[in-house]
Amino acid sequence: MMLHDAAAEWLGGYVDSFRGRNGALSPLMEVKRTHSLRVRDNAAKIAEGLGWTGDRLDVALAAALLHDTGRFPQYARWGTYYDGVSADHGELGEATLRELFPANLSDQCPEWEDILLSVRLHNKKDLPLDVPRRALPLARLVRDSDKLDVFSLVRSHVEVGRINDLLPGIAPRGGYSDELVEEVATDGRGSYRNVRSLFDFLLVQLSWVLDLNYPPSFRMLREEGVLAWIERTLPSCDRVDDFVSSVLRHASAMESA
């Protein structure tokens, strides 16, 4: 059995353990279940665009599929996906996989520690400088795959007027946080601690573009029209407009790199 197939079987059973007596998952857990599948699909597109085949592709699909394992025990225990008041879901996912993923399967995978590392690091603001060189391509691919789906997920919820189902802590309307505008204008990065409104969150998402790694990831963003949608959605403001323009130039250059 390929590792990805084993991971899919295991994750399906693990997620089923959180179903209620009627067999249904809570709506937010269902969002994470389907998100995991789409991140796996994104990873397949990126990896194939990079020419990854065979075992390398198999490992990439397994890592992407398992990246949000920690979300399920997180929500079951704390009733939230906000790491700041519960647990770091990347680290919780790694711990869960170490405890519960079948050893007879993980022991047969030479890259298992790299998969666990990619799970632990997928949600960090930056990859640490001491990531082993062999693990870096996989960690980068999982981070790209995850961000691409969150871009699409946020857009779809905004367009149907249900953004608070996904992001209950933000105001669907309201202006920019001055602190966040200062951050992105100065450093090109945004912090969740300064997010107050939907527009703030979209600015943070734009800053993610500067953290994407692979040309296929930038191509997928363009083909899905995500950045053009964010540009249309954000209110005009000199410092924000400058930042948006710089992100769009970066995305265009990286797609053809």
Solvent accessible surface area in square Angstrom, and as a share of the most:
residue,aa,sasa,rsa
1,M,168,0.75
2,M,101,0.45
3,L,20,0.10
4,H,30,0.13
5,D,70,0.36
6,A,4,0.03
7,A,0,0.00
8,A,38,0.30
9,E,119,0.53
10,W,36,0.13
11,L,11,0.05
12,G,35,0.34
13,G,44,0.42
14,Y,29,0.11
15,V,2,0.01
16,D,71,0.37
17,S,81,0.53
18,F,52,0.22
19,R,84,0.31
20,G,43,0.41
21,R,258,0.94
22,N,131,0.67
23,G,40,0.38
24,A,50,0.38
25,L,17,0.08
26,S,41,0.26
27,P,111,0.70
28,L,47,0.23
29,M,9,0.04
30,E,58,0.26
31,V,32,0.18
32,K,25,0.11
33,R,73,0.27
34,T,37,0.22
35,H,3,0.01
36,S,1,0.01
37,L,62,0.31
38,R,86,0.31
39,V,0,0.00
40,R,46,0.17
41,D,63,0.33
42,N,16,0.08
43,A,0,0.00
44,A,21,0.16
45,K,111,0.47
46,I,0,0.00
47,A,0,0.00
48,E,105,0.47
49,G,47,0.45
50,L,58,0.29
51,G,53,0.51
52,W,18,0.06
53,T,101,0.59
54,G,50,0.48
55,D,106,0.55
56,R,126,0.46
57,L,35,0.18
58,D,14,0.07
59,V,12,0.07
60,A,0,0.00
61,L,27,0.14
62,A,0,0.00
63,A,0,0.00
64,A,0,0.00
65,L,2,0.01
66,L,0,0.00
67,H,0,0.00
68,D,4,0.02
69,T,0,0.00
70,G,0,0.00
71,R,30,0.11
72,F,1,0.00
73,P,25,0.16
74,Q,0,0.00
75,Y,50,0.19
76,A,59,0.46
77,R,184,0.67
78,W,90,0.32
79,G,49,0.47
80,T,35,0.20
81,Y,41,0.16
82,Y,134,0.51
83,D,43,0.22
84,G,62,0.60
85,V,101,0.58
86,S,25,0.16
87,A,26,0.20
88,D,43,0.22
89,H,11,0.05
90,G,0,0.00
91,E,85,0.38
92,L,41,0.20
93,G,0,0.00
94,E,18,0.08
95,A,54,0.42
96,T,11,0.06
97,L,1,0.01
98,R,127,0.46
99,E,140,0.63
100,L,83,0.41
101,F,10,0.04
102,P,45,0.28
103,A,64,0.50
104,N,99,0.51
105,L,45,0.23
106,S,13,0.08
107,D,118,0.61
108,Q,141,0.63
109,C,16,0.10
110,P,125,0.79
111,E,62,0.28
112,W,24,0.08
113,E,89,0.40
114,D,10,0.05
115,I,0,0.00
116,L,1,0.01
117,L,22,0.11
118,S,1,0.00
119,V,0,0.00
120,R,78,0.29
121,L,10,0.05
122,H,7,0.03
123,N,46,0.24
124,K,49,0.21
125,K,105,0.44
126,D,72,0.37
127,L,36,0.18
128,P,57,0.36
129,L,190,0.95
130,D,118,0.61
131,V,16,0.09
132,P,50,0.32
133,R,218,0.80
134,R,163,0.60
135,A,1,0.01
136,L,40,0.20
137,P,38,0.24
138,L,14,0.07
139,A,1,0.01
140,R,88,0.32
141,L,0,0.00
142,V,0,0.00
143,R,4,0.01
144,D,0,0.00
145,S,0,0.00
146,D,19,0.10
147,K,23,0.10
148,L,3,0.01
149,D,6,0.03
150,V,32,0.19
151,F,2,0.01
152,S,40,0.26
153,L,21,0.10
154,V,1,0.00
155,R,55,0.20
156,S,52,0.34
157,H,27,0.12
158,V,33,0.19
159,E,103,0.46
160,V,103,0.59
161,G,66,0.63
162,R,141,0.51
163,I,9,0.04
164,N,56,0.29
165,D,65,0.34
166,L,29,0.15
167,L,34,0.17
168,P,103,0.65
169,G,75,0.73
170,I,21,0.11
171,A,46,0.36
172,P,58,0.37
173,R,198,0.72
174,G,41,0.39
175,G,54,0.52
176,Y,43,0.16
177,S,10,0.06
178,D,117,0.60
179,E,98,0.44
180,L,0,0.00
181,V,14,0.08
182,E,83,0.37
183,E,28,0.13
184,V,2,0.01
185,A,43,0.33
186,T,90,0.53
187,D,101,0.52
188,G,12,0.12
189,R,54,0.20
190,G,9,0.09
191,S,9,0.06
192,Y,126,0.48
193,R,175,0.64
194,N,16,0.08
195,V,21,0.12
196,R,134,0.49
197,S,3,0.02
198,L,11,0.06
199,F,41,0.17
200,D,0,0.00
201,F,13,0.06
202,L,0,0.00
203,L,0,0.00
204,V,3,0.02
205,Q,1,0.00
206,L,1,0.01
207,S,2,0.01
208,W,32,0.11
209,V,0,0.00
210,L,65,0.32
211,D,28,0.15
212,L,8,0.04
213,N,41,0.21
214,Y,30,0.11
215,P,40,0.25
216,P,6,0.04
217,S,0,0.00
218,F,3,0.01
219,R,83,0.30
220,M,8,0.03
221,L,1,0.00
222,R,141,0.52
223,E,109,0.49
224,E,73,0.33
225,G,24,0.23
226,V,3,0.01
227,L,13,0.07
228,A,48,0.38
229,W,19,0.07
230,I,1,0.00
231,E,88,0.39
232,R,168,0.61
233,T,38,0.22
234,L,15,0.08
235,P,55,0.35
236,S,98,0.63
237,C,49,0.29
238,D,117,0.61
239,R,108,0.39
240,V,1,0.00
241,D,54,0.28
242,D,100,0.52
243,F,12,0.05
244,V,10,0.06
245,S,49,0.31
246,S,43,0.28
247,V,0,0.00
248,L,50,0.25
249,R,157,0.57
250,H,56,0.25
251,A,10,0.08
252,S,73,0.47
253,A,63,0.48
254,M,55,0.25
255,E,43,0.19
256,S,96,0.62
257,A,92,0.71
